[in-house]
Amino acid sequence: MPRRWFASPVHGSLRLVAARAGALAITMLLAGWLVVSPAQAATTRTTTGSCVDGGGVTWHTTVVWGSTYTASGLRKVAVDRASWSSTLAVVATDSSVRTYDGSGRLLQALNRTATVDYRQGSVSASRNPVNPPSGDARIVVRVGRDGDGHASCSVTHRQSTTAAPVVAAVGDLVCEPGSTVTASTCQHEAVSDSVLAAEPNAFLALGDNVYDEGTREQFEQAYHPSYGRLKNITSPIPGNHEYRTPGAAGYFGYFGTAAGLPTKGYYSHDIGAWHVVALNTEQDVAATGKQLAWLERDLAAHPNRCTMAIMHRPRFSSGGHGSDAMMRPLFDALVAAKADLVLSGHDHDYERFRPQTGGGVLSSAGLTQVVVGTGGKSLRATTTVSTNSVVRSHSGHGWLQLTLHPTSADLRYVPVGDNPFADRVAIPCR
């Protein structure tokens, strides 16, 4: 039975206590990291979450939150411990623990590279930040192997025990710099304003994030002043326009490690109780490809009750681009793993489908797909209505709001400007 480490505040200081005798202090990691603060009451909540880094290693993270208390008129909370573990043995590890208060202000960032023996159990990284967070605090734990050339991954933990995460999602976003704004085109500023005002916990950028070639200059000059305001909570995927720049270099350069490894462009993480898989529909989509093999392994390693995928090109669509048979292997893998929801862009409209298989067969064991390509670029009418399409609209711009409960999700289309269209549905998890 492996040892498990936790922090115990005693008489104004901290001590490490092992779950069994003979514990070994991991001084090589903790040196310089311990920050002593006044003792808090017994812990009130533990949150967990997992992510998979660019090299395919799964990391399990835990945050132990202390009791809330009032100081200077603000409700504050201690962070007793942030930790992680993996199935690795002895390995050099990059790690960071970032603490934010309820307003999103960064209070403390702890970064460390050290060789860690994971056979000793979970490794504690941060305890009782210098500035106790207030309100609905969050801790972002990022971890990965040092020097292996693969991107690390991160998990966001929230102190709130009641609020389900609220997520915004939309694709086909920003016109190239200098474009003329009309009632039906280049509404990215208005849509991003609406998303920002809703204060979501996460933003899913569903591809074709900036037009026309997705260069770094286009991201900096057009995307950054609008949707870039959500960059610190964004989980992006690339679209076909990003790859008009070789290797989607502008996209990966702008988003950095949040976009996954540039040679792959796919990754996964958890948001609340939901596991979210971000797929790259522009590269390696064949049934014999590495991405599908990775997807199947990732889904098997994360048997969450609720699972969502984001992929730019939709398997099914009534829009101008239409249904894409190339996406069927990815769609089939999601159905086989009992995933619940997939979000796409590509067609510049909104469309929701009934649960179906990758072959287009209506089934309660199928996957609900929603196309949300109304993030700011031009709007396009639907053509031939696809089988199992429930509702569709190109009447205006807007975005999808998702409230992620432990066993379901509430979906609401949020129209922007004079758009009269609305849609709302609850998606149960299988």
LUMMARZA-534955 format. One record per residue (C-alpha): z, x, y; residue in one letter. Coordinates in Angstrom, 2 decimals, m for minus. Each point is the difference from the previous one (the first is absolute). Example, Ala and Ser with C-alpha at 12.3 -4.5 7.8 and 13.67 -1.06 7.14 Angstrom:
LUMMARZA-534955
+---------+---------+---------+---------+
!       z !       x !       y ! residuo !
+---------+---------+---------+---------+
!    7.80 !   12.30 !   m4.50 !       a !
!   m0.66 !    1.37 !    3.44 !       s !
+---------+---------+---------+---------+
end
This chain:
LUMMARZA-534955
+---------+---------+---------+---------+
!       z !       x !       y ! residuo !
+---------+---------+---------+---------+
!    0.00 !    0.00 !    0.00 !       m !
!   m1.06 !    1.62 !    3.30 !       p !
!    2.48 !    0.45 !    2.81 !       r !
!   m0.31 !   m2.28 !    2.98 !       r !
!    1.15 !    1.16 !    3.39 !       w !
!    1.44 !   m2.02 !    2.80 !       f !
!    1.83 !    0.57 !    3.23 !       a !
!    3.62 !   m1.03 !    0.45 !       s !
!    1.54 !    0.04 !    3.50 !       p !
!    3.63 !    1.15 !   m0.19 !       v !
!    2.32 !    0.73 !    2.97 !       h !
!   m2.85 !    0.44 !    2.46 !       g !
!   m2.05 !    2.32 !   m2.21 !       s !
!   m2.37 !   m0.27 !   m2.95 !       l !
!    0.31 !    1.18 !   m3.56 !       r !
!   m2.42 !   m0.08 !   m2.91 !       l !
!    1.21 !   m1.79 !   m3.09 !       v !
!   m1.79 !    0.20 !   m3.35 !       a !
!   m0.26 !   m2.89 !   m2.41 !       a !
!    1.36 !    2.31 !   m2.68 !       r !
!    2.03 !    3.19 !    0.00 !       a !
!   m1.52 !    3.39 !    0.60 !       g !
!   m2.21 !   m1.01 !    2.93 !       a !
!   m2.00 !    2.71 !    1.69 !       l !
!   m0.35 !   m0.19 !    3.80 !       a !
!   m3.58 !    0.38 !    1.13 !       i !
!    0.87 !    2.31 !    2.85 !       t !
!   m3.46 !    1.45 !    0.36 !       m !
!   m1.31 !   m3.35 !    1.23 !       l !
!    2.99 !   m1.30 !    1.89 !       l !
!    0.83 !    3.10 !    2.00 !       a !
!   m0.34 !   m0.86 !    3.65 !       g !
!   m0.66 !   m3.68 !   m0.70 !       w !
!    3.49 !   m1.48 !   m0.19 !       l !
!    1.11 !   m1.70 !    3.20 !       v !
!    3.62 !   m1.08 !    0.06 !       v !
!    0.81 !   m3.30 !    1.67 !       s !
!    3.01 !   m2.28 !    0.00 !       p !
!    0.70 !   m1.59 !   m3.35 !       a !
!   m1.54 !   m3.40 !   m0.57 !       q !
!    1.08 !   m2.86 !   m2.16 !       a !
!   m1.35 !   m0.46 !   m3.50 !       a !
!   m3.77 !   m0.18 !   m0.25 !       t !
!   m1.54 !   m3.43 !    0.25 !       t !
!   m3.57 !    0.42 !   m1.19 !       r !
!   m2.24 !    2.28 !   m2.03 !       t !
!   m3.79 !   m0.12 !    0.32 !       t !
!   m2.50 !    1.61 !   m2.34 !       t !
!   m3.73 !    0.61 !    0.01 !       g !
!   m2.64 !    2.17 !   m1.64 !       s !
!   m3.25 !    1.64 !    1.01 !       c !
!   m2.63 !    2.19 !   m1.64 !       v !
!   m1.18 !    3.17 !    1.76 !       d !
!   m3.56 !    1.26 !    0.13 !       g !
!    0.54 !    2.01 !   m3.16 !       g !
!    1.10 !   m3.02 !   m2.02 !       g !
!    3.73 !    0.78 !   m0.04 !       v !
!    2.28 !   m3.03 !    0.28 !       t !
!    3.03 !    0.38 !    2.28 !       w !
!    2.94 !   m2.41 !   m0.10 !       h !
!    1.99 !   m0.31 !    3.23 !       t !
!    3.37 !   m1.56 !    0.83 !       t !
!    1.89 !   m0.64 !    3.24 !       v !
!    3.67 !   m0.98 !   m0.01 !       v !
!    0.91 !   m1.85 !    3.20 !       w !
!    3.55 !   m0.08 !    1.37 !       g !
!    1.80 !   m2.95 !    1.52 !       s !
!   m1.04 !   m1.31 !    3.37 !       t !
!    2.35 !    0.45 !    2.93 !       y !
!   m0.09 !   m0.50 !    3.77 !       t !
!   m0.11 !    2.87 !    2.49 !       a !
!   m0.83 !   m0.25 !    3.71 !       s !
!   m0.92 !   m3.63 !   m0.56 !       g !
!   m2.62 !    0.79 !   m2.65 !       l !
!    0.09 !   m0.82 !   m3.69 !       r !
!   m0.39 !    3.33 !   m1.77 !       k !
!   m0.17 !    1.17 !   m3.59 !       v !
!    0.70 !    3.28 !   m1.79 !       a !
!   m2.44 !    1.57 !   m2.43 !       v !
!    2.14 !    1.39 !   m2.80 !       d !
!   m2.84 !    1.49 !   m2.03 !       r !
!   m3.75 !    0.31 !   m0.31 !       a !
!   m1.20 !    1.49 !   m3.27 !       s !
!   m2.93 !    0.32 !   m2.35 !       w !
!   m0.75 !    1.00 !   m3.58 !       s !
!   m3.01 !    0.60 !   m2.25 !       s !
!   m0.80 !    0.99 !   m3.57 !       t !
!   m0.71 !    3.56 !    1.12 !       l !
!    2.17 !    2.95 !   m1.04 !       a !
!    0.41 !    2.89 !    2.46 !       v !
!   m2.52 !   m0.22 !    2.82 !       v !
!   m0.41 !    0.87 !    3.68 !       a !
!    0.22 !   m3.23 !    1.97 !       t !
!   m0.89 !   m1.08 !    3.52 !       d !
!    2.22 !   m2.81 !    1.26 !       s !
!    0.76 !   m1.84 !    3.20 !       s !
!    2.43 !   m2.76 !    0.90 !       v !
!   m0.68 !   m1.81 !    3.28 !       r !
!    2.51 !   m2.49 !    1.43 !       t !
!   m1.06 !   m2.77 !    2.42 !       y !
!    2.03 !   m2.63 !    1.80 !       d !
!   m0.95 !   m3.66 !    0.22 !       g !
!   m2.30 !    0.57 !    2.98 !       s !
!   m2.02 !    2.59 !   m1.89 !       g !
!    1.46 !    2.97 !    1.88 !       r !
!    0.23 !    3.19 !   m2.06 !       l !
!    3.63 !    1.13 !   m0.15 !       l !
!   m0.14 !    2.92 !   m2.38 !       q !
!   m2.58 !    1.91 !   m2.02 !       a !
!    1.14 !    2.28 !   m2.82 !       l !
!   m2.72 !    2.21 !   m1.51 !       n !
!    0.53 !    2.42 !   m2.83 !       r !
!   m1.88 !    2.04 !   m2.59 !       t !
!    2.09 !    1.21 !   m2.93 !       a !
!   m0.18 !    0.66 !   m3.73 !       t !
!    1.77 !   m2.82 !   m1.79 !       v !
!    1.11 !   m0.45 !   m3.61 !       d !
!   m0.66 !   m3.69 !   m0.71 !       y !
!    1.73 !    0.23 !   m3.36 !       r !
!    3.24 !   m0.35 !    1.98 !       q !
!   m0.93 !   m3.54 !    1.09 !       g !
!   m0.63 !   m1.49 !    3.43 !       s !
!    0.01 !    2.38 !    2.95 !       v !
!    1.81 !   m1.02 !    3.17 !       s !
!   m1.68 !    0.96 !    3.24 !       a !
!    1.65 !   m1.69 !    2.96 !       s !
!    3.37 !   m1.51 !    0.69 !       r !
!    1.38 !   m1.77 !    3.06 !       n !
!   m2.59 !    0.88 !    2.67 !       p !
!    1.23 !    1.38 !    3.30 !       v !
!   m0.93 !   m3.28 !    1.70 !       n !
!    0.94 !   m2.99 !   m2.18 !       p !
!   m2.93 !   m2.42 !    0.07 !       p !
!    0.39 !   m3.47 !    1.46 !       s !
!   m1.57 !   m3.35 !   m0.76 !       g !
!   m2.48 !   m0.25 !   m2.86 !       d !
!   m0.02 !    3.74 !   m0.69 !       a !
!   m2.49 !    1.75 !   m2.23 !       r !
!   m0.15 !    3.30 !   m1.83 !       i !
!   m3.32 !    1.60 !   m0.98 !       v !
!    0.25 !    2.42 !   m2.92 !       v !
!   m3.07 !    2.21 !   m0.53 !       r !
!   m0.15 !    2.36 !   m2.98 !       v !
!   m2.51 !    2.07 !   m1.95 !       g !
!   m0.53 !    3.30 !   m1.77 !       r !
!   m0.31 !    2.99 !    2.31 !       d !
!   m3.16 !    2.06 !   m0.04 !       g !
!   m1.95 !   m2.02 !   m2.58 !       d !
!   m2.64 !   m1.15 !    2.49 !       g !
!    0.73 !   m3.69 !   m0.56 !       h !
!    1.25 !   m2.47 !    2.58 !       a !
!    3.62 !   m1.08 !   m0.15 !       s !
!    0.97 !   m3.68 !    0.01 !       c !
!    2.63 !   m2.03 !    1.79 !       s !
!    2.23 !   m3.04 !   m0.49 !       v !
!    1.48 !   m2.05 !    2.85 !       t !
!    3.51 !   m1.40 !   m0.51 !       h !
!    1.45 !   m2.76 !    2.20 !       r !
!    3.65 !   m0.77 !    0.54 !       q !
!   m0.50 !   m3.73 !    0.50 !       s !
!    1.13 !   m2.02 !   m3.03 !       t !
!   m1.69 !   m3.26 !    0.99 !       t !
!   m3.33 !    0.51 !    1.73 !       a !
!   m3.08 !    0.21 !   m2.21 !       a !
!   m2.48 !    2.62 !    1.26 !       p !
!   m2.71 !   m1.40 !    2.27 !       v !
!   m3.36 !    1.70 !   m0.41 !       v !
!   m3.16 !   m0.25 !    2.09 !       a !
!   m3.42 !    0.59 !   m1.55 !       a !
!   m3.57 !   m0.04 !    1.31 !       v !
!   m3.20 !    2.04 !   m0.22 !       g !
!   m3.22 !    0.68 !    1.90 !       d !
!    1.88 !    0.91 !    3.10 !       l !
!   m1.10 !    2.08 !    2.98 !       v !
!   m3.34 !    0.28 !    1.81 !       c !
!   m1.17 !    3.48 !    0.92 !       e !
!    1.06 !    1.35 !    3.41 !       p !
!   m1.73 !   m1.56 !    2.98 !       g !
!   m1.06 !   m3.21 !   m1.78 !       s !
!   m0.24 !   m3.25 !    1.96 !       t !
!    2.67 !   m2.59 !   m0.72 !       v !
!   m1.25 !   m3.56 !   m0.56 !       t !
!    1.55 !   m3.19 !   m1.34 !       a !
!   m1.21 !    0.84 !   m3.50 !       s !
!   m0.11 !    3.80 !   m0.07 !       t !
!    2.31 !    2.94 !    0.68 !       c !
!    3.19 !   m2.07 !    0.12 !       q !
!    2.06 !    2.80 !   m1.55 !       h !
!    2.31 !    0.27 !    3.00 !       e !
!    0.87 !   m3.71 !   m0.09 !       a !
!    0.54 !   m0.04 !   m3.77 !       v !
!    2.08 !    3.17 !    0.00 !       s !
!    2.06 !   m1.44 !    2.89 !       d !
!    0.71 !   m3.06 !   m2.15 !       s !
!    1.01 !    2.13 !   m2.99 !       v !
!    2.21 !    2.21 !    2.14 !       l !
!    1.76 !   m3.01 !    1.54 !       a !
!    0.93 !   m1.25 !   m3.49 !       a !
!    1.91 !    3.24 !   m0.69 !       e !
!   m1.01 !    0.34 !   m3.66 !       p !
!    1.76 !    2.37 !   m2.36 !       n !
!   m3.31 !    1.39 !   m1.24 !       a !
!   m3.70 !   m0.15 !    0.91 !       f !
!   m2.80 !    0.13 !   m2.58 !       l !
!   m3.28 !    1.23 !    1.54 !       a !
!   m2.69 !   m1.31 !   m2.35 !       l !
!   m2.87 !    2.38 !    0.70 !       g !
!   m2.83 !    0.43 !    2.51 !       d !
!    2.87 !    0.75 !    2.29 !       n !
!   m2.19 !    1.37 !    2.79 !       v !
!   m3.76 !   m0.18 !    0.52 !       y !
!   m2.61 !    1.24 !   m0.37 !       d !
!    0.44 !    3.31 !   m1.83 !       e !
!    3.80 !    0.30 !   m0.15 !       g !
!    0.02 !    3.37 !    1.74 !       t !
!    3.25 !    1.58 !    1.13 !       r !
!   m1.07 !   m0.56 !    3.62 !       e !
!   m0.57 !   m3.71 !   m0.64 !       q !
!    3.42 !   m0.28 !   m1.59 !       f !
!    1.67 !    1.80 !    2.90 !       e !
!   m1.92 !   m1.73 !    2.79 !       q !
!   m0.31 !   m3.57 !   m1.31 !       a !
!    2.32 !   m0.59 !   m2.95 !       y !
!    3.04 !    1.84 !    1.32 !       h !
!    0.47 !   m2.04 !    3.23 !       p !
!   m0.10 !   m3.27 !   m1.99 !       s !
!    0.97 !    0.02 !   m3.68 !       y !
!    1.25 !    3.55 !    0.36 !       g !
!    3.12 !   m1.49 !    1.56 !       r !
!    0.89 !   m1.04 !   m3.57 !       l !
!   m0.78 !    3.39 !   m1.51 !       k !
!    3.56 !    0.79 !   m1.10 !       n !
!    0.10 !   m3.14 !   m2.21 !       i !
!   m3.65 !    0.04 !   m1.13 !       t !
!   m1.25 !    0.22 !   m3.58 !       s !
!   m3.78 !    0.50 !    0.35 !       p !
!   m2.99 !   m0.09 !   m2.31 !       i !
!   m3.49 !    1.28 !    0.81 !       p !
!   m3.11 !   m2.12 !    0.32 !       g !
!   m3.69 !    0.81 !   m0.17 !       n !
!   m0.14 !    0.86 !    3.70 !       h !
!    2.66 !    2.70 !   m0.39 !       e !
!   m2.28 !    1.74 !   m2.49 !       y !
!   m2.86 !    0.20 !    2.48 !       r !
!    1.91 !    3.13 !    0.97 !       t !
!   m0.25 !    2.36 !   m3.01 !       p !
!    3.10 !   m0.23 !   m2.14 !       g !
!    1.44 !   m2.57 !    2.44 !       a !
!    1.40 !    3.04 !    1.82 !       a !
!    0.75 !   m1.93 !    3.19 !       g !
!    2.01 !   m2.62 !   m1.90 !       y !
!    2.04 !    2.48 !   m2.05 !       f !
!    0.50 !    2.25 !    3.00 !       g !
!    1.36 !   m2.84 !    2.10 !       y !
!    2.29 !   m1.66 !   m2.56 !       f !
!    1.09 !    3.18 !   m1.77 !       g !
!    2.13 !   m0.34 !   m3.12 !       t !
!    0.35 !   m3.76 !    0.52 !       a !
!   m3.58 !   m0.33 !   m1.28 !       a !
!    0.62 !    1.89 !   m3.23 !       g !
!   m1.82 !    3.09 !   m1.21 !       l !
!   m3.43 !    0.36 !    1.72 !       p !
!   m1.73 !    0.61 !   m3.34 !       t !
!    1.37 !   m3.32 !   m1.27 !       k !
!    0.95 !   m2.42 !    2.77 !       g !
!    2.10 !   m2.17 !   m2.31 !       y !
!    3.78 !   m0.16 !   m0.30 !       y !
!    2.87 !   m2.45 !   m0.47 !       s !
!    3.46 !   m0.80 !    1.34 !       h !
!    2.51 !   m2.84 !    0.16 !       d !
!    0.60 !   m2.44 !    2.84 !       i !
!    3.17 !   m1.90 !   m0.70 !       g !
!   m0.16 !   m1.34 !   m3.55 !       a !
!   m3.80 !    0.29 !   m0.05 !       w !
!   m2.03 !    2.87 !   m1.41 !       h !
!   m3.07 !    0.67 !    2.16 !       v !
!   m3.04 !    1.85 !   m1.35 !       v !
!   m2.52 !    1.34 !    2.53 !       a !
!   m3.45 !    0.56 !   m1.53 !       l !
!   m3.11 !    1.83 !    1.18 !       n !
!   m3.06 !   m2.17 !   m0.57 !       t !
!   m2.37 !    2.64 !    1.40 !       e !
!    0.53 !    2.71 !   m2.63 !       q !
!    0.55 !    0.16 !   m3.77 !       d !
!    0.02 !   m3.71 !   m0.87 !       v !
!   m1.65 !    0.18 !   m3.43 !       a !
!    1.74 !   m1.16 !   m3.14 !       a !
!   m0.01 !    3.62 !   m1.20 !       t !
!    1.31 !    1.38 !    3.29 !       g !
!    3.26 !    1.76 !    0.83 !       k !
!    1.05 !   m2.69 !    2.47 !       q !
!    0.05 !   m2.73 !   m2.64 !       l !
!    1.96 !    2.22 !   m2.39 !       a !
!    2.49 !    0.74 !    2.79 !       w !
!    0.26 !   m3.71 !    0.85 !       l !
!    0.82 !   m0.94 !   m3.59 !       e !
!    2.67 !    2.71 !   m0.20 !       r !
!    1.47 !   m0.98 !    3.34 !       d !
!    0.22 !   m3.69 !   m0.90 !       l !
!    1.63 !    0.85 !   m3.33 !       a !
!    2.56 !    2.19 !    1.78 !       a !
!    0.86 !   m2.74 !    2.51 !       h !
!    0.67 !   m3.23 !   m1.88 !       p !
!    1.14 !   m1.78 !    3.17 !       n !
!    0.20 !   m3.77 !   m0.15 !       r !
!   m2.40 !   m0.07 !    2.99 !       c !
!   m3.07 !    2.22 !    0.49 !       t !
!   m2.67 !    0.07 !    2.70 !       m !
!   m3.15 !    2.09 !    0.38 !       a !
!   m2.02 !    0.79 !    3.13 !       i !
!   m3.68 !    0.97 !   m0.36 !       m !
!   m2.71 !   m0.13 !    2.65 !       h !
!   m2.88 !   m1.45 !   m2.00 !       r !
!    0.87 !   m3.39 !   m1.54 !       p !
!   m0.80 !   m0.87 !   m3.59 !       r !
!   m0.86 !   m3.51 !    1.19 !       f !
!   m1.33 !   m1.13 !    3.38 !       s !
!   m2.12 !   m2.73 !    1.57 !       s !
!   m0.85 !    2.24 !    2.95 !       g !
!   m3.12 !    1.98 !    0.77 !       g !
!    0.91 !    2.94 !   m2.22 !       h !
!    0.91 !   m2.40 !   m2.81 !       g !
!    1.82 !    0.62 !   m3.26 !       s !
!    0.01 !    3.58 !   m1.24 !       d !
!   m0.29 !    0.46 !   m3.78 !       a !
!    0.87 !    3.70 !    0.40 !       m !
!    3.56 !   m1.05 !    0.76 !       m !
!    0.47 !   m1.81 !   m3.31 !       r !
!    1.67 !    2.88 !   m1.94 !       p !
!    2.68 !    0.32 !    2.69 !       l !
!    0.42 !   m3.78 !    0.19 !       f !
!    0.24 !   m0.30 !   m3.80 !       d !
!    2.69 !    2.69 !   m0.14 !       a !
!    2.05 !   m1.87 !    2.59 !       l !
!   m0.34 !   m3.26 !   m1.94 !       v !
!    1.00 !    1.72 !   m3.25 !       a !
!    3.14 !    1.37 !    1.67 !       a !
!    0.90 !   m3.47 !    1.32 !       k !
!   m0.48 !    0.93 !    3.64 !       a !
!    0.25 !   m2.92 !    2.37 !       d !
!   m2.06 !    0.62 !    3.13 !       l !
!   m2.87 !    2.13 !    1.29 !       v !
!   m1.01 !    0.32 !    3.67 !       l !
!   m3.43 !    1.14 !    1.16 !       s !
!   m2.22 !    0.25 !    3.06 !       g !
!   m3.68 !    1.02 !    0.22 !       h !
!   m1.33 !   m3.49 !    0.77 !       d !
!    0.89 !   m0.96 !    3.57 !       h !
!    1.63 !   m3.33 !   m0.78 !       d !
!    3.06 !   m1.50 !   m1.65 !       y !
!   m0.13 !   m1.37 !   m3.55 !       e !
!    2.59 !   m0.85 !   m2.64 !       r !
!   m0.69 !   m0.50 !   m3.71 !       f !
!    1.82 !   m1.70 !   m2.85 !       r !
!    1.47 !    2.30 !   m2.67 !       p !
!   m2.83 !    1.25 !   m2.21 !       q !
!   m0.99 !    2.75 !   m2.40 !       t !
!   m2.36 !    2.85 !    0.82 !       g !
!   m2.73 !   m2.07 !   m1.63 !       g !
!    0.55 !   m2.85 !    2.45 !       g !
!    1.77 !   m2.30 !   m2.46 !       v !
!    2.65 !   m2.22 !    1.56 !       l !
!    3.32 !    0.84 !   m1.67 !       s !
!    3.71 !   m0.30 !    0.69 !       s !
!    0.19 !    3.54 !   m1.40 !       a !
!   m2.54 !    1.18 !    2.55 !       g !
!    0.25 !    1.73 !    3.36 !       l !
!   m0.01 !   m1.61 !    3.45 !       t !
!   m2.45 !    1.74 !    2.34 !       q !
!   m0.02 !   m0.34 !    3.80 !       v !
!   m2.71 !    1.47 !    2.24 !       v !
!    1.28 !    0.75 !    3.51 !       v !
!   m2.78 !    1.72 !    1.96 !       g !
!    0.83 !   m1.52 !    3.38 !       t !
!    1.85 !    2.87 !    1.63 !       g !
!   m2.17 !    0.43 !    3.08 !       g !
!   m3.58 !    0.96 !   m0.81 !       k !
!   m2.78 !   m2.58 !   m0.05 !       s !
!    0.29 !   m3.28 !   m1.92 !       l !
!   m2.52 !   m1.09 !   m2.61 !       r !
!   m0.71 !   m3.33 !   m1.64 !       a !
!    0.47 !   m0.53 !   m3.71 !       t !
!   m3.13 !   m0.59 !   m2.08 !       t !
!    0.08 !   m1.38 !   m3.55 !       t !
!    3.46 !   m1.25 !   m0.88 !       v !
!    1.43 !    1.93 !   m2.92 !       s !
!    1.62 !   m1.69 !   m2.97 !       t !
!    3.76 !   m0.58 !    0.37 !       n !
!   m0.08 !    0.44 !    3.78 !       s !
!    2.71 !   m2.19 !    1.53 !       v !
!   m0.41 !    0.45 !    3.75 !       v !
!   m2.12 !    2.18 !    2.29 !       r !
!   m0.59 !    0.41 !    3.72 !       s !
!   m1.80 !    2.17 !    2.53 !       h !
!    1.10 !   m2.07 !    2.99 !       s !
!    1.94 !    2.81 !    1.63 !       g !
!    2.12 !    3.09 !   m0.38 !       h !
!    3.46 !    0.21 !   m1.49 !       g !
!    2.15 !    1.67 !   m2.62 !       w !
!    1.99 !   m0.77 !   m3.14 !       l !
!    3.79 !   m0.11 !    0.08 !       q !
!    1.80 !    0.43 !   m3.33 !       l !
!    3.70 !   m0.60 !   m0.55 !       t !
!    0.87 !    1.81 !   m3.23 !       l !
!    2.78 !   m1.71 !   m1.94 !       h !
!    1.34 !    1.43 !   m3.28 !       p !
!   m1.97 !   m2.51 !   m2.11 !       t !
!   m2.71 !   m1.28 !    2.35 !       s !
!   m1.87 !    0.53 !    3.26 !       a !
!   m0.63 !   m2.36 !    2.90 !       d !
!   m3.46 !    0.54 !    1.48 !       l !
!   m0.93 !   m1.24 !    3.47 !       r !
!   m3.21 !    0.67 !    1.88 !       y !
!    0.82 !    0.65 !    3.66 !       v !
!   m2.90 !   m0.97 !    2.30 !       p !
!   m0.51 !    1.88 !    3.25 !       v !
!   m1.34 !   m1.33 !    3.28 !       g !
!   m1.91 !   m3.28 !   m0.27 !       d !
!   m0.43 !    0.21 !   m3.75 !       n !
!    0.95 !   m3.48 !   m1.34 !       p !
!    0.15 !    1.02 !   m3.66 !       f !
!    3.26 !    0.28 !   m1.93 !       a !
!    0.92 !    0.43 !   m3.65 !       d !
!    3.31 !    0.13 !   m1.80 !       r !
!    0.87 !    0.34 !   m3.68 !       v !
!    2.84 !    1.22 !   m2.25 !       a !
!   m0.90 !    2.43 !   m2.81 !       i !
!    2.45 !    0.07 !   m2.94 !       p !
!    0.41 !    3.25 !   m1.92 !       c !
!   m0.74 !    0.02 !   m3.71 !       r !
+---------+---------+---------+---------+
end
